[in-house]
Amino acid sequence: MIKLAVYGKGGIGKSTTVSNISAALSQMGYKVMQIGCDPKADSTTALHKGKELSTVLSLVRDRKNDFELSDMVCEGFGGVVCVEAGGPTPGMGCAGRGIIAALEKLKEKGAYETYKPDVVIYDVLGDVVCGGFSMPMRDGYADKVFVITSGENMAIHAAANIAVAVDNFKDRGYATLGGIILNRRNVKNEDEKVKELCEDINSSIIGELSRSDTVIQAEDIGKTVIEAFPDSEMANEYRTLARAVLEACGIKED
């Protein structure tokens, strides 16, 4: 089982990218589980067309432990197993601690043994890498961390902080940095800025995504690009990225 976590600045396109990677991997024959680790609980929306999905934390809050694994998940496009950790009632709790509770509950309910995913992807709110937001990096969860960034200064700053966090955890047996994904915003000197980031954190760009209206068009109809526009150039970019992620995890696809 390949386990990876995707981080990056809020609004950088993590959920869109992760959902399209999940969809692409499912088309390649992999059983994928995508776990949204953001209080907004919208990581998997494009995979199940907005179907109402109870978050793990809402189930814990409302029903204590009186619920089944099937109440926590739904299968979306390509059979991708979709899970949303959710968050606390606004102003009433710590979102980071909520992620810890949600991931522990998934283990307790036997999610991985039941669905037997080949690939597990944690989509993590990336502006903060303390406490619960670092949970997917910990031993037993993700093996590799991938960071999405553009050439925008705040995105690069967040990416650098995440890379530092991964490096600080290296002696604990936590996940290692798999590489940088460049999600272009077409800002000035974008390639140069991201390459400089990679040099600073001793990493590399493993995949690049164009800024494309196709992504917006797919989101407008509640689908991934892979599902909505499978023959588009953008869909092929996501498929190429999915193969690159696998390769960074030690899996070579023909």
C-alpha positions in Angstrom: 0.0 0.0 0.0 1.4 3.4 -1.1 0.5 6.2 1.4 1.2 9.8 0.6 0.2 13.2 1.9 -0.2 16.4 -0.2 0.3 19.8 1.4 0.4 23.3 0.2 -0.9 26.8 0.8 -4.7 27.1 1.1 -6.2 27.9 -2.3 -3.3 26.5 -4.2 -5.3 23.8 -5.8 -4.6 20.8 -3.6 -8.0 19.2 -3.6 -8.4 19.7 -7.4 -5.0 18.2 -8.0 -5.4 15.3 -5.5 -8.9 14.4 -6.9 -7.6 14.3 -10.4 -4.6 12.2 -9.3 -7.0 9.8 -7.6 -9.2 9.6 -10.7 -6.1 9.0 -12.9 -4.8 6.3 -10.7 -8.2 4.6 -10.6 -8.2 4.5 -14.4 -4.7 2.9 -14.2 -6.2 0.0 -12.2 -5.3 1.1 -8.7 -7.7 1.1 -5.8 -7.5 4.5 -4.3 -8.6 6.0 -0.9 -8.7 9.8 -0.6 -8.9 11.3 2.8 -9.7 15.0 3.1 -8.0 16.5 6.2 -9.5 20.0 6.0 -12.4 21.3 8.2 -14.1 22.5 5.0 -14.6 18.8 4.1 -14.6 19.5 0.4 -11.6 17.5 -0.7 -13.5 14.7 -2.5 -16.5 16.7 -3.8 -15.5 16.4 -7.5 -15.2 12.6 -7.1 -18.7 12.0 -5.9 -20.5 15.0 -7.6 -21.3 16.7 -4.3 -23.1 13.7 -2.8 -23.7 14.4 0.9 -20.9 12.7 2.9 -20.9 12.5 6.7 -17.6 13.6 8.1 -15.8 11.4 10.6 -15.9 14.1 13.2 -19.6 14.8 12.7 -20.3 11.1 13.2 -18.2 11.0 16.4 -19.9 14.2 17.7 -23.4 13.0 16.9 -23.3 9.3 17.5 -20.2 8.7 19.7 -19.0 5.3 18.5 -22.4 4.0 17.3 -21.8 4.0 13.6 -20.2 1.7 11.0 -17.3 2.2 8.7 -19.7 2.5 5.7 -21.2 5.6 7.3 -17.8 7.3 7.0 -17.1 6.7 3.4 -18.6 6.7 -0.1 -17.2 5.4 -3.4 -16.8 8.0 -6.1 -15.6 8.1 -9.7 -13.5 5.0 -10.6 -14.3 3.4 -7.3 -12.2 5.9 -5.3 -13.0 5.5 -1.6 -13.8 9.0 -0.3 -13.4 10.1 3.3 -13.7 13.5 4.9 -12.2 14.1 8.4 -14.3 17.3 8.9 -13.7 19.7 11.7 -15.0 20.9 15.1 -18.0 23.2 15.5 -16.7 26.7 14.6 -15.1 28.3 17.6 -15.5 25.2 19.7 -12.4 23.1 19.1 -9.1 22.5 17.5 -9.1 21.5 13.8 -5.7 19.9 14.2 -6.8 17.7 17.1 -9.9 16.8 14.9 -7.6 15.4 12.2 -5.9 13.2 14.8 -9.2 11.9 16.1 -10.5 11.2 12.6 -7.5 9.3 11.4 -7.5 7.3 14.6 -11.1 6.4 14.1 -10.5 5.2 10.5 -7.8 2.9 11.9 -10.1 1.7 14.7 -12.9 0.9 12.2 -10.6 -1.1 10.0 -10.8 1.2 6.9 -7.6 0.0 5.4 -8.2 -3.7 6.0 -11.7 -3.5 4.6 -11.1 -1.5 1.4 -7.6 -2.7 0.8 -6.5 0.4 -1.1 -3.4 0.3 -3.2 -2.9 4.0 -2.8 -4.0 6.2 0.2 -3.8 10.0 -0.4 -4.2 12.5 2.5 -5.2 15.9 1.3 -4.0 18.2 4.1 -4.6 21.9 4.9 -1.1 23.1 4.4 -0.7 26.6 5.9 -0.2 25.0 9.3 2.1 22.0 9.9 1.9 21.9 13.7 -0.1 19.5 15.9 -2.8 17.5 14.1 -1.9 18.9 10.7 1.3 17.0 10.8 -0.5 13.8 11.7 -0.5 12.4 8.1 3.3 12.7 8.2 3.7 10.5 11.2 4.8 6.9 11.3 2.1 4.6 10.2 0.4 7.1 7.9 2.0 8.6 4.8 5.4 7.5 3.5 5.9 10.4 1.2 4.9 14.1 1.4 4.3 16.1 -1.8 4.0 19.9 -1.8 2.0 21.9 -4.3 3.1 25.4 -5.0 2.9 28.1 -7.6 5.4 30.9 -8.1 3.4 33.2 -5.8 5.4 34.4 -2.8 3.0 33.2 -0.1 2.7 29.8 -1.8 6.5 29.4 -1.9 6.8 30.5 1.7 4.2 27.9 2.8 5.9 25.2 0.7 9.3 26.0 2.4 7.8 25.8 5.8 6.2 22.4 5.1 9.6 21.1 3.7 11.3 22.3 7.0 8.6 20.4 9.0 9.2 17.2 7.0 13.0 17.6 7.5 12.6 18.2 11.3 10.7 14.9 11.6 13.1 12.8 9.6 14.8 11.3 12.7 11.4 10.0 14.0 10.7 7.7 11.1 8.1 10.0 9.6 7.3 10.5 6.0 10.0 11.9 3.7 9.7 14.6 1.1 8.7 13.1 -2.3 9.0 16.3 -4.3 7.3 19.6 -5.5 4.3 19.9 -7.8 4.2 23.1 -9.7 0.6 24.3 -10.2 1.2 27.3 -12.5 -0.5 30.7 -11.9 1.6 32.3 -14.7 3.2 34.8 -12.4 6.5 36.6 -13.3 9.6 34.4 -13.0 7.5 31.5 -11.8 9.7 28.6 -13.0 12.9 30.3 -11.6 11.3 30.9 -8.2 10.1 27.4 -7.8 13.5 26.0 -9.0 15.2 28.2 -6.4 12.8 26.8 -3.7 13.8 23.3 -4.7 17.5 24.1 -4.4 16.9 25.6 -0.9 15.0 22.5 0.3 17.1 20.0 -1.6 14.2 18.7 -3.6 12.9 18.7 -7.2 9.9 19.4 -9.3 8.3 16.1 -10.0 5.3 17.4 -12.0 4.0 20.5 -13.6 0.4 21.6 -14.2 -0.7 24.3 -16.6 -3.2 27.1 -15.7 -6.2 26.0 -17.7 -9.9 26.9 -18.1 -10.6 23.2 -18.5 -10.1 22.8 -14.7 -12.6 25.6 -14.0 -15.1 24.1 -16.5 -14.8 20.7 -14.8 -15.3 22.2 -11.4 -18.4 24.1 -12.6 -20.1 20.7 -13.3 -18.8 19.1 -10.1 -16.4 16.6 -11.7 -12.7 16.0 -12.1 -11.1 16.9 -15.4 -10.3 13.1 -15.8 -14.0 12.4 -15.7 -15.4 15.4 -17.5 -12.9 15.9 -20.2 -10.9 12.7 -20.5 -9.4 13.5 -23.9 -8.2 17.0 -23.0 -4.6 18.1 -22.7 -5.2 18.9 -19.0 -6.4 15.3 -18.3 -3.2 14.0 -19.8 -1.2 16.4 -17.6 -2.9 14.9 -14.5 -2.2 11.3 -15.8 1.5 12.2 -16.3 1.6 13.7 -12.8 0.0 10.5 -11.3 2.7 8.4 -12.9 5.4 10.8 -11.6 4.0 10.5 -8.1 4.1 6.7 -8.3 7.6 6.9 -9.6 8.6 9.1 -6.6 7.2 6.4 -4.4 9.3 3.7 -6.1 6.6 2.4 -8.6 7.5 2.6 -12.3 4.6 2.6 -14.7 5.1 1.8 -18.4 
